[in-house]
Amino acid sequence: MGRKQKLREAKRKIKNNLPLSNTATATASKTVAPAPAAIIVPPDDAFPKSNFHKMGAGFLKVKLFDLALDAFKRGAVETGCVPCMYQYVEGHIHKQGNRIHLRLPWLLEGAIRGHTVCILMLNELCYNLIDTCYNKKSKRIGAVAIENYWARILTSISPNKPHTTIKMRKNLRKEIGSVCILCSKTDLDDDVTLVACGKCGYYYYCGKECQLKHWYELNHLGECRQLKILNEYHKPYAKRIRKAIICGDDPKHIPELQTLRTKLGLNRPKEDYKELVELLNIDDNDDNGSNRPDCYEYLLPTRKGTVHIGSTPESI
């Protein structure tokens, strides 16, 4: 075999071996490729704690409850400390249990920042899941559509929370969608065709009479409008706001958060609701509701979709 023949034979062998080598490398590469890392969502403990929170915790240890409550409120109002918001609500429950109207704005402040326990408390204490249909005795319906919104947010932040799951929300929505929210008629009744609310699509009605009563007398109008605010100004930015606060960003300088607070009315001037707070704070010793309005009516939004009572007019 001549020299040129030997070179051609060597090139042919190299050429024939290359595909095998490439295939083996590719197969090995696919075999050892690492799985994508799971996304770990920081817990509520990751929210920064202000000096006021440390003061409040110290007062609690020595059972100075009033001073602790004052420290937590100052932390919430002056620094926007999320753990202070939660602790203030917890302390307020034990100190002024019947004044739930004063807790809602702070639970909402914690919820829009992504504090999962605040979201749970907001739903359980304020949006009354028991009455998913019209309760003739209490003459109200729980704000189930708003509760469902916050349940979805909670699931997106912490999917393993046992209090709310996708399956639970689907079952509840199926239950609500099978009856008229006011009179409980169903599609199986004669001459009844249930129609969903044209705005939120959550509640169903057997006709105009029930729909108008729910909208105006029971103020679903306000619930619908707050849902629109939350879907437009909170949902797209919820995770970003939570992450920024946990990373230590000053909430005053998070424009999405401050815009949302304005849209919800959380930063309304105190003069707007001063008289209402005084009226709702009247002691009702006989607990029959005759001395003051029903504070639960003021947990639902106003007809504009805002809160009746704000938290603080300051940027926090």
Secondary structure, DSSP 8 states (H G I E B T S, - for coil): --HHHHHHHHHHHHHHHHHHHHHHHHHHHHHH-----------GGGS---HHHHHHHHHHHTT-HHHHHHHHHHIIIII--HHHHHHHHHHHHHHSTT-GGGTHHHHHHHHHTT-HHHHHHIIIIIS-TT-SS-BTTTTB---HHHHHHHHHHHHHH-TT-TT--HHHHHHHHHHHTTB-TTT--BTTSTT---EE-TTTS-SEESSHHHHHIIIIIS-HHHHHHHHHHHHHHTGGGHHHHHHHHHTT--GGG-HHHHHHHHHHTTT--GGGTHHHHHHHTS--TT-SSSSS--GGGGTS--TTS--SS-S-SS--
